[in-house]
Amino acid sequence: MRVRAVGQDGKVSPAPRASGTAVPGARRRTVPIVLAVRGTRGLASGYFAVVLGIELHRRGLSGLDVSGVLGAVVGGAAWTLLAVRRYADRVGRRRLYVAGHLAQAAAGLALTLEPAWWLIVVAGLLGTLSSESNDSGPLGALEQVMLASTLEHSARLRAFGRYGAVGAAAGALGALGAGWLGLLGSGGNQGVGYLPLVPLGLIGALMAMRLGREVEHETLSAPASRAVTPQAPDARTRSVIERLSALFAVDAFGSGFTVQAFVAYWIARRFDATALQIGVIFLVVGLLQTWSMVMASRLGARFGLLKTMVFTHLPSNALLASLAFAPNLAVAAGILWARSTLSQMDVPTRNAYVMALVPPSERTRAAATTGLARLLGRPLGALLTGVSQLVSFGAPFVIAGTLKAGYDLGLWAWFRHVPLPHARDADRDPAPIKEATDAVDDP
């Protein structure tokens, strides 16, 4: 039922549809398209992460040089997230979504023609290349908002689980493809190794063009006569977003020490692993992450989003720290695989948690701001990876595990008493949002 508002003149008028509420029939079109595009980009991300890691090892770059390249790739996504945060609801989420995939194709073409290391830095600054298969950049932020805008509470959590599973599975296949081809170790024109990024980016852009107006903010999706001017969030909502962003930045800072491209580089250098071995390892990692994404939605529905986020992430971080002490490739692979059964369970639950905790009109801002916090923290970790290796080659894993465990404990301490508003009701009534944000200000 539509909510009716009473104006100062005493007249009752229908209120416009809240931004982000479910659109009848939109789910049948939006969700499959977003999942298909996510799968295509997952293939590209998983492929590029392995190719980049092996390329850095083959070139014999120093630890500081490796940190610079990874920092540029990760940092490029940060400034593009700023653009998403500022312009997506004004220019159009779909337009930026299409443009991002076209930029990915352009970066792949440039690297194919000239695979110089400095060009990798330039291509990374475009913001649409990912140093790990679990892409959390600007395109991922847009996808979170578009899914949340067309689905309500229980369906939203299941969709985020499928979304994460598709990305993990596609990333695993992309990593296997990079390892099986072994393009970087075959001699000849090494730039050919980046060629698959071109068609994958173009396919993603073509599919994204099929999305409808239901994915847009109400300022663009509603008729001109009902257009609503975006308003700044209130102080309570800002408090929620800022505190989540601070915690996510700590987690991302830890993750920056061990991005997937660095793990591939570390395995290649520490154990002299081949491209095929690394590709197989990350294939299994991706398959286990796919399983964990599916299970996360079930655990989140049963035990709660926050508990699922915290109590699956803590043991995975202990395993991450222990990777530094792996004596051989088999043990290292086993630790990575064990961690992969838990490490990604917080991703769909985290996305659903953020989308449910803020008003529908603030979802783009929340997704972009928290995503930006993660991306601003991650480049610093990536840049410090080379410095930490001066102490010990495995030090990045210990540092990452410790920082990420601190994030888990901080998240639990800060939000365990915050009531999570039921998204189905919050889409219609801001009162649950106010109760939750009051609890953040006065836990």
ABEGO torsion letter per residue (X at the ends): XBBBBBBAAGBBBBBBBBBGBBBBGAAAAAAAAAAAAAAAAAAAAAAAAAAAAAAAAAAGBBAAAAAAAAAAAAAAAAAAAAAAAAAAAAAEAAAAAAAAAAAAAAAAAAAAABABAAAAAAAAAAGABBABABBABAAAAAAAAAAAAABBAAAAAAAAAAAAAAAAAAAAAAAAAAAAAGAAAAEEBAAAAAAAAAAAAAAAAAAAAABBAAABBAAAABBAAABBBBBBBBAAAAAAAAAAAAAAAAAAAAAAAABAAAAAAAAAAAAGBBAAAAAAAAAAAAAAAAAAAAAAAAAAAAAEAAAAAAAAAAAAAAAAAAAAABABAAAAAAAAAAAAAAAAAAAAAAAAAAAAABBAAAAAAAAAAAAAAAAAAAAAAAAAAAAAAAABAAAAAAAAAAAAAAAAAAAAAAAAABBBBBAAAAAABAAAAAAAAAAAABX
